[in-house]
Amino acid sequence: MNTTHQKFSKEHNIIKKVITEGGKIALKWYNNKPKVWKKEDGTDVSEADIEIDNFLQVELKKKIPHTGWLSEENKDDYSRLNYDKALIVDPIDGTKSFLNGKKDFCISIALINYGRPISAIIYNPINEELFEAEKNKGSWLNSKKIHTTKTSKLENSKMCAFKPMFSHPAWKKPWPKMFIDNKNSIAYRMALVSSGQFDSMMALNTKSDWDIAAGDLLITESGGKVTDHKGNQLIYNLKNISKKSIIGACEGLHDKIIERVEEIKL
């Protein structure tokens, strides 16, 4: 049985409806030269990011009250820590690709309960891909159930990551030959692993909750594993929202990747 008859929660269905409307705003601005400026950290943000963020915040706070809010495009006032549940949002993950007319960007929303995602949607409006998962209900792409791959050998596996990292001279043990491709959006990389289009993804630099929380649930619910490079489960909606690393992979590869990276000091 491939097509979903899964009953998602009311909260999940609200997020799905709102994120698809947010996607229409992204399509309006795509290849349409939105204004761009630099944030304090030096990264680009555009009026498209802000318009989507404002729309999502107004609609989701209205329809899912008594829930904390954390978004890449809002100053964190830590009021989210007063709630058991929090929405963690990236209005455009992969802004650089979006602004350059590339297709590897997405909108990412996760609903967190006591530190772990219970509902997740990653939406790529250009490719018309809606990835969704809810705790204990599996992962789905455009209403068809998805699974991570059954790959068990790193050699010739498909890795979604920054390719030059694997040829760095500091590795004690050389990596085997793999098919390596990168996507600007971390969330989208994770979605592609959840649907079996890649066997694994990895980033060994700091990421924030909004980059990875939705992808964590998507990969986990589709049969894979998500941890930091030490093999630790990730907890979200803490005061510190930075994560030093992220490994997301099918079950057959996850521990083999961890074996190679766990000694690295980040």
N, C-alpha and C positions, 0 to 999 in steps of 0.2 A: 504493500500500500504506500504510494508515493504522495498522493495529494492530501492536504491537511483537512481533517475534520476536527482538529484539535480545538478545544475550547480555551481560548486565552481569557485572562482576567479582564475586568472592566478597565483597570488602570493601563494594562498593556494595549488594549484596543484604542484607548484615548491617545496614548503616545503614538501609536501607528497612524492614526488619522492626522494628528498634528504634524508629525514629521513629513508626511507626504505633502502637506500644504507648505511646509518649509522648503521642500524640494522645488516647488513651483517658483519660489522667490529666487532660489539658486539658478534655475533655468533662465529666469528673466535677466539676471546679471551676467550669465555665462557668455563670454566673448562680446561683452557689451561695455567694456572699459569702466568698471566701477572706480571710484576714488580710492587711492591706497595711501597709507601712511605707516610709519614705523611705531611699534610698541616699545615700551621701556627695555625689553629684552633684545631689541633689534630685529625682531621678526615682523613680517608684513601683516597688516590687517586691512580689510577693505570695508566699504560701506555695505557690501553684500553680507559679510560676516555679521556686522552689527544689526542689519535689518532682520536677518534670519534669527539671530539671538533674541532680539527684542520680541519678535513674533512668538517664538517658542516659549519664552519666559511668561509673557502675558497669558497665553492660552493654557499652558500646563499648570501654572500656579492657580489659575481660576478653576480648572477642571480636576486637578489633583491637589486639593488644599492640605494643610498640615504636613507639608513635605519640605525638606531642605532643598537648597538650590546651589549648585556649583557649576559655573560655566567658564570656559577659557576667556570669554570676552567681558566678564564682570569682575569687579574687585571683590575678593572673598572677604566677607565680613564675619565669617565663622558662625553666623546664626544657624547654619545647617547642622552644627554639632548639637543643637538642642532637640533635634528630631531623630527618631528611630530610622526613618526613611529619608532618602535624599535623591533628587534627580541630578545626574552628572551629565553635562551636555558639552558637545563640541559642535558649534553651528556649521563650520566648514573645517573638517580635518583634511589637510592637504591644500591649504590656501595657495601655496606656491603653484601647484598644478592647476588649480582652478583659475588663477590669474593668467596662466600661460596657455589656457585653452586645452589643457590635457584632461584626461578622463578619470585619473586615479585620485579622486577626492570623494568625500562622503559627509553626511550628517550623522552624528553618533549620539545616542541617548541611552543611558542606563539608569534603572531604578535600583537603588541600593537599600538593603535592609540589614541593619546591624553589621555593616562593613562588607557585605558581599552582594553581588548583583543578583536580583531575582527576576528582572525583566530587561531585555536589551533589544535595541533596533539600530541597525546600521543601514543607511539608505544612500545609494548612489543614483541620483536622479538622471544623470546622463545615460548610464547603462541600463536604467530601469531595473535595478537590482535592490530588492528589499530583503535584507537578512534579518531574521528575528528569532528570539529564543526567550523562553520563560523557564524558570527553575522546575526541573523534573518533567518538562514537557517537550524536550528535544529542541533541535534547531531547524530552521526552515528558510528556504530561499524562494521567494515568489510563490508561496503556498505549497512547495514541494519539500519533503523532509530531506535533510542533508546530513552527511557524515564525514568525518575526517577519513583520510586514507588508511589503508592497512600496511603501509610501507614500514619495513623493519630494518632497512640498510641505508646508511647515509650516502653511500656511493650511488651516484646517478639519481638521487632524490631531488625534489624540487624545493628550494629554499627561497623564501622571500625576505631579502635583506640587502644591506649595503655591500656590494660585491668586493671592493678592495679590502674590507676587513679580514677576509679569509686568507689573503696572501701576505698578511702582515708577518714580518720575520720573528715576532715575539712568541708565536705559538710554539709550545713544546713539541706538539705532534701535528704534522701537516694535515690539513683537511683533505678528505678524498674528493675526487671530482664530483661536483654537483651542478645541477642546472640552477643558476642563481639569477634572480630578477628582483628589481626593487620597485616599490611603490611609494610615492611621497607620503601617503597617509598610513600611519601605523594602524588605525582602526580598520582601514580597508585591507591591509595585509592580513590582519587577524580574521576578517570575514572570509577572505579567500582560502585560508587554511581550514576554516570551519566547513566550507563547502567542498573540500577535496581538490581545489584547483592548485594548491600548493600543499606539500607535506609538512612544512614548518615555516616559522618566521622567528626572527631574533633581532633585538636591538640591545646593544651594550652601552647605551648612554641614557641619561635621565629622561624619563617620560612622566607625564602627569596623569592623574586619575581619568581625565576626560579623553585621553588618548586610548586607553586600554580597558576600561571597565566593561564596556559593552562587548568588546571582542572576547574578553575573558569568558563571559557566559556563553557566547556563541560557540567557542571552541570546546568548552567543557561539556556543554549539552549535546555536542555532535560527536562526542567520544574521545576528545583529545585532552591534553593537559596544559595548563598555563601556570607558570611560576616566575620568580626572579631567577637570576643565573646561579643562585645557590640552591635552587629547588624548593624555595619557600612559597607557600600560597600567599597571594596578595590580598591585603585588606584595604578597603576604600573608605572614603569619607572620614579619615582621620584628620587631625589638625594639619599634619604635614602630608601634602598630596603628591609628593615626588616619589617616584620609584626609580631605583638605580639601573634596572634592566628589565627586560621582558623576553621570555622564551615561550612560544606557543607552538605546539606540535601535536601530530598524531601520537597515539600512545606508544607505538613501536619505536619512535625516534626520540621522544622527549628526554628520557634518561641518558641516552647516548650523547645527546648534545650537552646535557648538564655535566657529564663526566669530563668533557673537553673544556668547559668554561668556568667551572665552580671555583677554581683556584685563582681566578683573576681578581685583582683588587680594584674596585671601582669607587 
